[in-house]
């Protein structure tokens, strides 16, 4: 793959990302236009609004990435694009943009699964970053985001065996919901992490859904339990009948910590059990929730105790971005994958089967 330069487009949800990635690893440019502030007022993503924002920002994002990379179209070997899973309208903006670029400049088009991108973010190197060993196979990967939570085994590149997935809500969705219940706004994950760090009394216990020996996850029951626990805390403070009144800072911090601890405990315990059982040589953590410091720290500690290397991208590469699509796209290109100009969006697109 030496010398391969991929231009990658990501628009699966609410981030417009374009990157240029060399050899499937080295980032030449990586620009993201975030819509977080746009969707904060509604407390969640409005698909039509997200698609229109992609249309507004995709050309300026390309212009900035192109300027940062300092390359010409003759240097580009392929155009990679996310074609699922995600919001249909958002995906179509990026797909049609990438198709146009590939057709105009006569470059191969490569379709990439967004979830695969989150995994391959672990291979990325920032500009100027010292080279390091990539993840070792066989490995276990945990991907945790707003829409997806799953564990998979990889015995080689582009080869996945699904071990477990969420049977209801994704972990990131649960963070957003509980963040709203605590009055912390959107997105809930970063807000809960920030507030939880201030917790003094860490004795608010939230339930765990272990689901027996399964590697599957469930967070819907945790959301329901969180609602009840938060309502009880509001009653304790005498504000149960005052929906506009906020809990005290101390209670909010304790509740945020308790909820976060419950999510992290299940994610880390199942990942470590899978890694030991399958004889993994490394663990890869990816997805937007992988930016959570408590999850990163807890998994790093347990992996270190088991003498298993943990590879986790820096937080900015855990959230949606074009570079991760470039890394996966380069690997797909090397494997001979090519998409036609009939490439379409796949809003539902599993990474693998069991």
C-alpha positions in Angstrom: 0.0 0.0 0.0 3.1 2.2 -0.1 2.3 5.6 -1.7 -1.4 5.1 -1.7 -3.3 8.4 -1.1 -7.1 8.2 -0.5 -9.5 11.1 -0.3 -12.3 10.2 2.1 -15.7 11.6 2.7 -17.8 11.0 5.8 -21.4 12.3 6.2 -23.3 9.5 7.9 -24.9 11.5 10.7 -24.2 15.1 11.8 -20.4 15.6 11.1 -19.2 16.6 7.6 -15.7 15.1 7.4 -13.2 15.0 4.5 -9.6 13.8 4.8 -6.6 12.7 2.8 -4.8 9.6 4.2 -1.5 8.2 3.0 -0.9 4.4 3.0 -4.0 3.8 5.1 -2.3 5.3 8.2 -0.7 8.8 7.9 -3.2 11.7 8.0 -2.3 14.4 5.5 -5.4 16.4 6.2 -8.5 15.9 8.3 -11.3 18.5 8.5 -14.6 18.1 10.3 -17.6 20.5 10.3 -19.6 19.7 13.5 -23.3 20.2 13.8 -23.5 19.8 17.6 -24.5 23.4 18.2 -27.1 23.2 15.5 -28.9 20.3 17.1 -28.5 21.3 20.7 -31.7 23.3 20.6 -33.8 20.2 19.7 -31.8 17.9 22.1 -31.0 15.5 19.3 -30.4 15.2 15.6 -33.2 16.2 13.1 -32.4 14.2 9.9 -33.6 16.8 7.5 -31.6 19.6 9.2 -28.5 17.4 9.3 -28.7 16.7 5.5 -29.1 20.4 4.7 -26.1 21.3 6.9 -24.0 18.7 5.0 -24.9 20.4 1.7 -23.9 23.7 3.2 -20.5 22.6 4.5 -19.2 19.8 2.3 -17.5 22.1 -0.3 -15.8 24.4 2.2 -14.6 21.3 4.1 -13.1 19.9 1.0 -11.4 23.2 0.2 -9.8 23.3 3.6 -8.7 19.7 3.5 -7.2 20.2 0.1 -5.3 23.3 1.2 -4.0 21.5 4.3 -2.8 18.5 2.4 -0.9 20.3 -0.2 -1.5 17.7 -2.9 -2.8 17.6 -6.5 -5.5 15.3 -8.0 -2.8 13.5 -9.8 -1.5 12.3 -6.4 -4.9 10.8 -5.3 -5.4 7.1 -6.0 -9.0 6.7 -4.9 -12.1 8.4 -3.4 -13.6 6.6 -0.4 -17.0 7.4 1.1 -19.2 6.1 3.9 -22.3 4.5 2.4 -23.8 3.1 5.6 -25.0 2.8 8.2 -26.5 6.2 9.0 -29.1 8.7 8.2 -30.3 8.2 4.6 -30.3 11.9 3.7 -26.9 12.6 5.3 -25.4 9.6 3.6 -26.7 10.6 0.2 -25.0 14.0 0.4 -21.6 12.5 0.9 -22.1 9.6 -1.6 -23.2 11.9 -4.4 -20.4 14.3 -3.7 -17.8 11.5 -3.7 -19.3 10.0 -6.9 -18.9 13.3 -8.6 -15.3 13.7 -7.5 -14.4 10.2 -8.6 -16.1 10.6 -12.0 -14.7 14.1 -12.8 -11.1 13.0 -11.8 -11.4 9.4 -13.1 -10.5 7.9 -9.8 -11.7 4.5 -8.3 -14.6 4.8 -5.9 -14.6 2.8 -2.7 -17.6 2.3 -0.4 -16.8 2.0 3.3 -18.9 0.8 6.2 -19.0 3.6 8.8 -18.5 1.0 11.6 -15.4 -0.4 9.9 -14.1 3.2 9.8 -14.3 3.4 13.6 -12.2 0.3 13.9 -9.6 1.4 11.4 -9.2 4.7 13.3 -6.9 2.7 15.5 -4.4 2.5 12.6 -4.1 6.2 12.1 -1.1 8.4 12.7 -1.3 12.2 13.0 1.0 14.4 10.9 4.4 14.3 12.5 3.5 11.6 14.9 6.1 9.0 15.5 5.5 5.6 13.8 4.2 2.8 16.1 3.2 -0.8 15.8 -0.4 -1.3 14.5 -2.8 -3.5 16.4 -1.9 -7.2 16.4 -4.2 -10.0 15.2 -6.2 -11.7 16.4 -7.9 -8.9 18.2 -11.1 -8.0 19.9 -12.7 -4.7 19.0 -15.3 -2.7 20.9 -17.2 0.0 19.0 -19.4 2.2 21.1 -21.3 5.2 19.6 -24.6 7.0 19.6 -26.2 4.5 17.3 -24.1 1.3 17.7 -22.6 -0.8 20.4 -20.9 -4.1 19.5 -18.0 -6.5 20.1 -16.3 -8.3 17.3 -13.3 -10.5 16.7 -10.8 -9.8 13.9 -8.3 -12.5 12.9 -7.1 -10.5 9.9 -7.8 -7.3 8.0 -11.4 -6.8 6.9 -12.4 -10.1 8.6 -15.0 -9.8 11.4 -17.0 -12.2 13.5 -19.7 -10.5 15.5 -19.5 -11.5 19.2 -22.3 -9.4 20.6 -24.2 -6.2 20.1 -26.9 -4.1 21.7 -30.3 -5.8 21.8 -32.0 -2.4 22.2 -30.4 1.0 22.8 -26.8 2.0 22.1 -24.6 3.2 24.9 -24.3 6.7 23.3 -28.1 7.0 23.0 -28.4 6.1 26.7 -25.9 8.8 27.6 -27.9 11.4 25.6 -31.2 10.4 27.3 -29.8 10.4 30.8 -28.0 13.7 30.1 -31.4 15.2 29.3 -33.0 13.7 32.4 -30.2 15.4 34.5 -30.7 18.7 32.7 -27.3 18.6 31.1 -28.3 19.2 27.5 -27.1 17.6 24.3 -24.8 15.7 23.7 -25.2 13.9 26.9 -21.9 11.9 26.9 -19.4 14.7 27.3 -21.7 16.5 29.8 -22.1 13.5 32.0 -18.3 12.8 31.9 -17.6 16.4 32.9 -20.1 16.5 35.8 -19.3 13.0 37.0 -15.7 14.0 37.6 -16.8 16.3 40.4 -18.7 13.5 42.3 -17.6 13.2 45.9 -19.9 10.5 47.3 -19.8 7.7 44.8 -22.5 5.5 46.2 -25.4 5.9 43.8 -25.7 2.4 42.4 -27.3 1.8 39.0 -28.2 -1.6 37.7 -26.1 -3.6 35.3 -27.6 -5.8 32.5 -25.2 -8.7 32.2 -27.5 -11.0 30.0 -25.8 -14.1 31.3 -22.8 -15.4 29.4 -23.7 -13.5 26.3 -21.6 -10.8 24.8 -24.7 -8.8 23.9 -25.5 -5.4 25.6 -28.7 -3.9 26.8 -29.2 -0.3 28.0 -32.9 0.4 27.8 -33.5 -1.0 31.3 -30.7 1.2 32.6 -32.4 4.3 31.1 -35.6 3.3 32.8 -33.8 2.8 36.1 -32.0 6.1 35.7 -35.3 7.9 35.3 -36.7 6.3 38.6 -33.5 7.1 40.5 -33.4 10.7 39.3 -37.1 11.1 40.1 -36.3 9.8 43.6 -33.4 12.2 44.0 -35.7 15.1 42.9 -38.2 14.1 45.6 -35.5 14.0 48.2 -34.6 17.6 47.4 -38.3 18.6 47.4 -38.4 19.6 43.7 -40.4 16.6 42.3 -43.3 18.9 41.4 -41.1 21.6 39.9 -40.0 20.4 36.5 -38.0 23.6 35.8 -36.0 23.3 39.1 -32.5 21.8 38.9 -31.0 19.2 41.2 -28.2 20.3 43.4 -24.7 20.2 41.8 -23.7 17.5 44.3 -26.6 15.2 43.5 -26.2 15.7 39.8 -22.6 14.8 39.9 -23.3 11.6 42.0 -26.0 10.5 39.6 -23.9 11.2 36.6 -21.1 9.2 38.1 -23.4 6.3 39.0 -24.8 6.0 35.5 -21.5 6.3 33.8 -20.0 3.7 36.1 -22.8 1.3 35.2 -22.2 1.7 31.5 -18.4 1.5 31.7 -18.5 -1.6 34.0 -20.5 -3.6 31.5 -18.6 -2.6 28.5 -15.2 -3.2 30.0 -16.1 -6.5 31.7 -17.5 -8.1 28.5 -14.6 -6.8 26.4 -12.0 -8.3 28.7 -13.8 -11.6 29.0 -14.0 -11.8 25.2 -10.3 -11.0 24.8 -9.2 -13.6 27.4 -11.5 -16.3 26.1 -10.5 -15.9 22.4 -6.8 -15.4 23.1 -6.7 -11.9 21.6 -3.2 -10.3 21.1 -4.7 -6.8 21.3 -7.8 -4.8 22.0 -9.1 -2.0 19.8 -11.6 0.6 21.2 -13.5 2.9 18.8 -16.6 5.0 18.3 -17.7 8.3 19.7 -18.2 7.0 23.3 -14.6 5.8 23.2 -13.7 9.5 23.8 -15.0 9.0 27.3 -12.1 9.3 29.7 -13.5 6.8 32.3 -14.0 4.1 29.7 -10.6 4.7 28.2 -8.9 4.6 31.6 -10.8 1.6 33.0 -10.2 -0.5 29.9 -6.5 0.6 29.7 -6.1 -0.5 33.4 -7.6 -3.9 32.9 -5.9 -4.5 29.6 -2.6 -3.6 31.1 -3.1 -5.9 34.1 -3.8 -8.7 31.5 -0.7 -7.7 29.5 -2.8 -7.0 26.5 -2.1 -3.9 24.3 -5.0 -1.5 24.1 -5.2 0.6 21.0 -7.5 3.6 21.2 -7.5 6.7 18.9 -7.2 10.1 20.4 -10.7 11.5 21.2 -10.9 13.6 18.0 -10.5 10.4 16.0 -13.1 8.5 18.0 -15.9 10.8 16.9 -17.0 10.7 13.2 -14.3 12.0 10.8 -13.0 11.4 7.3 -9.6 10.1 8.3 -11.1 6.9 9.7 -12.9 6.3 6.4 -9.7 6.9 4.5 -7.9 4.3 6.6 -10.6 1.7 6.0 -11.0 2.8 2.4 -7.3 2.3 1.7 -7.5 -1.2 3.1 -10.5 -1.9 0.9 -8.7 -0.5 -2.1 -5.8 -2.9 -1.5 -8.2 -5.8 -1.3 -9.5 -4.9 -4.8 -12.8 -3.4 -3.7 -14.3 -1.0 -6.2 -17.8 0.6 -6.2 -19.7 1.6 -9.2 -21.4 5.0 -9.7 -24.6 3.3 -8.8 -23.4 3.1 -5.2 -26.4 3.9 -2.9 -26.9 4.6 0.8 -27.4 1.7 3.2 -29.0 3.2 6.4 -28.8 -0.3 8.0 -25.4 -2.0 7.3 -24.1 -4.5 9.9 -20.4 -5.0 10.1 -20.7 -8.8 10.3 -22.8 -11.7 11.2 -22.3 -14.1 14.1 
